[in-house]
């Protein structure tokens, strides 16, 4: 009777170890997917915010402090 209990106990522990390993693997994958989703949402939010804020800028060109004359471009002094 004791040998049968020991054998069945070993089988149960092997099954538990297998399930435990599978549960750890599943938790690890879920954690990885959660962080991937978090990174994607953060990146999407940042780029979306920049896109929306970019649309609010004035379409007028900014005045430059100095002008480049076309005849002097590319010539060395």
C-alpha positions, 0 to 999 in steps of 0.5 A: 500500500505504501509503495503505491501511495509513494508511486502515485505521489511521485506521479502527482508531483511530476504532474504538478511540476509540469503544470507549475512550469506551464503556469510560469511560462504562461504568466511570463508570456502574459507579462511580456504581452502586457509590457508590449501593449503598454509600450505600443500604447505609449508610443501611439499616444506620443506620436498621436499627441505630436500629430495633433499638436503639429496640426495646430501650428500656423501654416505661415512660414517663419521669418528668417533673420538672414537671407541667402542670396541665390548668386552666392550659393555654392561659391567660395570667397 
